[in-house]
Amino acid sequence: MSLAFGWFLLIIVGHLETSAYFGAGLEVPYVPIFLRYFQMDATHNTGQFGYWFIMDTILLFVLSGVFFAWYKRRNAKKFGMKKTTQHVLGDRIALTVLWFIFPLRLLAESITSILYGGGSYLTFGLGSLLEGIASHQLFYTCWWAYSVSLGIFFVALPFSRYMHIPTEVGFIMLRHWGVRSDEKKLGGMSQFEIHSCSSCGICLDSCQLQEDAKICNVQMPYIFKSIRSSSIVDEKLHNCLMCGRCEQECVVGINTNQIRQVTRNSVSANSFSNFEYLDKIDNPVFHKPEVLYFAGCMSHLTPGIKKSMVNILKAAKTKYSLLDEFDSICCGRPMMLAGLTDQAEALISKNKAIIESAKAKILVTSCPICFKVFKDEYKLDIEVLHHTQYINRLVSEGKIVLKHNNQKVAYHDPCELGRGSDIYEEPRSVIKEIAFLQENANQKENSLCCGGSIANSILDPKEKRMIASSAIDKITNSETDTLITSCPLCKKTFAQANHVIEIKDIAEYVVQNLDLTVHKSIEKKHKVLVEEPAFANK
């Protein structure tokens, strides 16, 4: 901030000083930058003493930024940063001359001050100290060094991380005016985002691939550099959990997940597509259920969640149908994450027709990934709820009653449900009806990924277990009885990495603590038909 904002102020105030000195309008850009080189007459009555003071103060502000940038680069851990970004050649050249530009300007203006007069507390003060060595030869040497440093910096700028200086301001302004990046391709706004990354390194410490799996070359600053230089490597592009933690930490607010996804789309644009399998999917026949329940692929692989949801629907006396009881259909998200947009759109179109044919009021899903896709991509006319939201509604409406136990439990916010869909309170409200909830530093917006993300097709099982095991250690403590999550993929991943603490989905925990005595007492008063879907070819 000191460098960028200070430089901006030097240019603005420099233009004002130049206009006052020459008594004319704006001069060509290089004149304000080298004004003290051209401003030999220190007695010219332009109110220059005030300008000299202001310019010295701004220069001191900039120099403080240079010092802290240099100090932080060598002592990153003292600033809370475990890792700093790796520099390419363009970065190193631009960084080196950037650190020299303003000290050289200070030196040049100080020599000018002692030889020709003028200056203020900073430049005149340093000039007085250098009076014994000040000469016209040193005067030209310092101004040439300052000029060459500036020239090298601007030549290296397009090939370095410092391209963010001119683009970041434009990006923030455009975003403030409501301009958004194209979700399908790398358009103009996307280019602003890509070049607005300063490679500050703040996002690196939030990356679990780096922290737990020791993978240090696939984070977004490196992906941005690869995109800029047209040297993107497919393996690095797909080696990401897409958990959103880096996006949460980005001080500029770059949509890191979207940029990575759109880049995947462009890389996979020419992939072969065959949609014949869609014609083989049986169309179920529904009988106007109130709730249409979609378990999803991962819930079929963790059948305890699906069974628990069916038991909850029955306990609430809800008229329901199962969308994928026999034929497990995919929501389309895995294809989207792989960049296969045409295939995903074809599948979404098929699924949407099946869902709308049920004429249900509510679509409930157990998978946060499916929930987000149904809600954001399908454009359905019915209400879409994650099962944590639906269970919380059933509890608040008194349709199910929960027993309280004395357990201490920790809750894990799945990435797509928490950061992805901003659902934090509903699962906590349900859990607090049953047990004592232990809060921790890695929750809500700061939640950790389980490591089993379907967005990553590169990680091997060992690396996934390392990430999952580390997450469990950080979420739980020695007093935790059960770790609860709200995602079948998270439950499965945690279970594979843990053999000590009990891992449960919130639906399983609810069924385990249903107060059935209450349901039996009201069972005679409410008789609701439960419909199972009939399939045309069954």
C-alpha positions, -999 to 999 in steps of 0.1 A, spaced: 0 0 0 28 24 8 45 17 -25 14 19 -47 -5 47 -30 27 67 -23 38 64 -60 3 76 -70 5 106 -47 40 115 -60 26 116 -95 -5 136 -86 13 161 -64 42 162 -88 19 173 -116 5 200 -94 40 212 -85 50 212 -121 20 232 -132 27 258 -104 64 260 -113 60 265 -150 27 284 -147 11 263 -174 -11 232 -177 -1 196 -176 34 188 -188 46 156 -205 47 128 -180 85 126 -175 87 162 -164 70 158 -130 90 126 -124 123 144 -130 112 179 -119 141 185 -95 165 177 -123 149 205 -144 141 228 -115 174 245 -111 161 279 -99 154 272 -62 143 308 -57 114 307 -82 83 320 -63 58 291 -68 51 282 -32 77 256 -37 85 253 0 51 238 7 55 214 -23 89 204 -12 76 196 23 47 176 9 69 157 -17 95 149 10 67 135 33 52 114 5 87 101 -4 93 92 32 60 73 32 71 54 1 105 46 15 89 32 46 70 8 23 102 -2 6 119 -9 39 90 -30 52 87 -49 19 124 -57 20 122 -67 57 91 -88 52 106 -106 23 135 -118 45 115 -122 78 81 -135 65 75 -156 96 76 -125 119 46 -112 99 27 -145 104 35 -159 69 49 -194 67 56 -192 30 63 -166 4 58 -170 -34 85 -182 -56 97 -155 -81 102 -160 -118 130 -140 -136 107 -111 -145 97 -108 -108 133 -108 -96 143 -81 -120 113 -59 -113 116 -64 -75 153 -55 -75 149 -23 -94 117 -14 -75 137 -15 -42 163 9 -58 140 34 -75 130 55 -45 163 54 -26 180 66 -58 153 93 -62 160 104 -26 198 104 -33 194 124 -66 171 150 -50 194 153 -20 224 160 -42 204 185 -62 193 202 -30 228 208 -17 242 219 -51 213 241 -63 193 248 -31 157 239 -23 144 207 -8 128 201 26 136 183 58 143 149 41 162 158 9 180 189 23 188 170 55 204 141 36 221 166 12 237 183 41 252 150 52 265 144 17 279 179 12 315 167 13 311 144 -16 285 163 -36 296 171 -72 281 177 -106 294 142 -117 276 126 -88 245 147 -96 243 132 -131 253 97 -119 224 97 -94 198 110 -119 209 85 -145 207 56 -120 172 67 -110 162 70 -147 176 36 -157 159 19 -127 126 33 -137 131 22 -173 141 -13 -164 111 -16 -141 86 -5 -167 101 -29 -193 99 -58 -168 64 -48 -155 43 -68 -180 64 -99 -173 62 -97 -135 39 -98 -106 39 -60 -104 15 -58 -133 -10 -57 -105 -1 -20 -99 -19 -7 -130 -46 -34 -132 -57 -38 -96 -71 -2 -94 -91 -9 -126 -103 -43 -113 -116 -28 -80 -133 1 -98 -150 -22 -123 -162 -46 -96 -176 -17 -76 -196 -7 -107 -211 -42 -109 -189 -57 -137 -184 -94 -131 -162 -120 -148 -176 -144 -174 -183 -178 -158 -178 -196 -191 -146 -181 -206 -116 -159 -198 -130 -125 -208 -118 -90 -202 -128 -88 -166 -111 -122 -160 -79 -107 -174 -81 -79 -149 -84 -105 -121 -56 -126 -134 -32 -96 -136 -44 -81 -102 -27 -109 -83 4 -94 -67 17 -128 -55 17 -114 -20 17 -150 -6 -11 -144 19 -32 -171 3 -4 -197 5 -6 -204 42 -44 -212 38 -37 -239 13 -39 -274 28 -21 -289 -2 9 -269 9 5 -272 46 -3 -309 48 7 -325 15 38 -304 9 27 -295 -26 40 -260 -32 37 -252 -69 0 -254 -77 -14 -225 -58 -33 -197 -76 -4 -172 -77 15 -198 -98 -15 -206 -119 -19 -169 -126 17 -167 -137 12 -197 -160 -19 -182 -176 -1 -149 -182 29 -167 -199 6 -192 -217 25 -221 -201 -3 -237 -181 3 -273 -171 -28 -294 -170 -16 -314 -140 -11 -283 -119 -44 -269 -130 -63 -299 -118 -43 -304 -86 -65 -282 -64 -92 -289 -38 -113 -259 -50 -122 -255 -14 -122 -217 -16 -99 -210 13 -75 -190 -8 -104 -170 -22 -114 -163 14 -79 -149 22 -74 -129 -9 -71 -92 1 -80 -81 -34 -111 -103 -37 -101 -123 -68 -125 -151 -77 -98 -178 -76 -121 -208 -79 -139 -193 -109 -107 -184 -127 -93 -219 -122 -126 -235 -133 -129 -213 -165 -93 -222 -174 -101 -259 -170 -131 -253 -193 -108 -238 -220 -83 -266 -217 -110 -293 -220 -130 -275 -247 -123 -300 -274 -130 -331 -254 -151 -358 -271 -188 -358 -261 -211 -388 -263 -246 -383 -249 -262 -417 -259 -262 -429 -223 -288 -402 -214 -314 -420 -235 -309 -451 -214 -318 -435 -181 -353 -446 -170 -378 -419 -163 -394 -425 -129 -431 -420 -124 -440 -399 -93 -473 -393 -75 -470 -356 -66 -448 -360 -35 -444 -330 -11 -406 -337 -9 -383 -351 -36 -352 -366 -19 -320 -369 -39 -293 -389 -21 -266 -383 -47 -236 -405 -58 -217 -401 -26 -247 -409 -3 -251 -441 -22 -215 -449 -13 -223 -440 23 -257 -457 26 -262 -449 63 -269 -412 53 -296 -422 28 -312 -446 53 -312 -420 80 -329 -394 58 -356 -419 48 -362 -426 85 -364 -389 93 -389 -383 64 -410 -412 78 -408 -399 113 -420 -365 102 -449 -382 83 -438 -365 51 -451 -376 17 -419 -381 -2 -403 -398 -32 -367 -409 -38 -353 -393 -70 -324 -418 -73 -335 -449 -54 -327 -473 -82 -308 -455 -109 -281 -432 -94 -279 -401 -115 -252 -375 -112 -259 -339 -106 -233 -329 -132 -208 -312 -109 -179 -337 -115 -181 -330 -152 -182 -292 -146 -151 -294 -124 -133 -313 -151 -141 -286 -176 -165 -308 -195 -192 -281 -197 -211 -296 -227 -215 -330 -211 -226 -314 -178 -252 -292 -195 -267 -322 -214 -269 -341 -181 -284 -312 -163 -311 -308 -190 -321 -345 -186 -322 -343 -148 -341 -311 -148 -369 -327 -168 -371 -356 -144 -372 -334 -113 -399 -311 -128 -420 -341 -137 -423 -350 -100 -442 -317 -93 -428 -317 -57 -427 -286 -36 -392 -292 -21 -361 -309 -34 -338 -321 -6 -303 -334 -11 -277 -347 13 -247 -337 -7 -236 -300 -5 -221 -303 -40 -254 -315 -55 -273 -289 -34 -252 -260 -48 -255 -272 -84 -293 -278 -81 -297 -243 -66 -273 -224 -89 -273 -242 -122 -306 -260 -126 -329 -229 -123 -357 -250 -108 -391 -236 -99 -392 -256 -66 -374 -249 -33 -340 -266 -30 -328 -274 5 -298 -292 19 -308 -318 44 -294 -297 73 -318 -270 64 -347 -294 60 -340 -312 93 -337 -278 111 -371 -269 96 -387 -301 108 -373 -295 143 -385 -259 145 -420 -269 132 -422 -297 158 -425 -325 132 -396 -343 148 -384 -341 184 -348 -347 194 -334 -361 227 -305 -342 244 -275 -362 255 -243 -353 273 -219 -358 244 -193 -331 234 -193 -329 196 -173 -309 170 -189 -299 137 -171 -296 104 -184 -271 78 -182 -287 44 -166 -264 18 -196 -263 -6 -221 -259 22 -203 -233 42 -181 -210 21 -199 -222 -11 -235 -217 1 -232 -197 33 -251 -223 54 -236 -222 89 -263 -218 114 -289 -245 105 -266 -275 112 -254 -259 145 -290 -252 156 -298 -289 151 -267 -302 168 -274 -279 199 -307 -296 203 -289 -329 209 -254 -323 223 -228 -298 235 -212 -282 205 -175 -275 207 -164 -244 186 -129 -241 172 -108 -217 152 -112 -238 120 -149 -233 115 -174 -214 93 -155 -193 68 -122 -207 81 -133 -243 78 -108 -269 66 -114 -291 36 -116 -329 42 -91 -335 14 -114 -357 -6 -126 -330 -30 -139 -343 -63 -123 -312 -78 -89 -328 -74 -81 -357 -98 -43 -356 -90 -40 -364 -53 -32 -399 -43 -50 -417 -14 -20 -411 10 -20 -374 4 -58 -372 9 -54 -391 42 -27 -367 53 -50 -337 47 -80 -354 64 -60 -365 94 -46 -330 99 -81 -315 96 -95 -339 122 -67 -330 146 -74 -293 143 -112 -296 145 -114 -319 175 -97 -322 209 -92 -348 236 -127 -343 249 -146 -347 216 -169 -377 215 -181 -373 179 -171 -354 148 -202 -344 128 -202 -333 92 -229 -326 67 -214 -341 35 -212 -378 25 -178 -372 8 -164 -356 40 -177 -384 62 -162 -410 39 -128 -392 37 -126 -386 74 -136 -422 82 -107 -435 60 -82 -413 78 -94 -418 113 -97 -449 136 -102 -432 169 -130 -407 170 -166 -415 158 -175 -398 125 -212 -392 117 -232 -373 92 -257 -350 109 -287 -371 95 -272 -402 112 -268 -383 144 -303 -370 143 -318 -405 137 -297 -418 166 -313 -392 189 -349 -391 177 -374 -390 205 -396 -418 192 -419 -418 222 -433 -384 211 -438 -397 175 -457 -427 187 -481 -406 208 -490 -385 177 -489 -413 151 -526 -420 154 -536 -384 147 -516 -381 114 -518 -407 86 -497 -396 57 -491 -417 26 -455 -423 17 -450 -428 -20 -420 -446 -35 -413 -439 -72 -424 -464 -98 -401 -469 -128 -415 -475 -162 -391 -503 -170 -391 -520 -136 
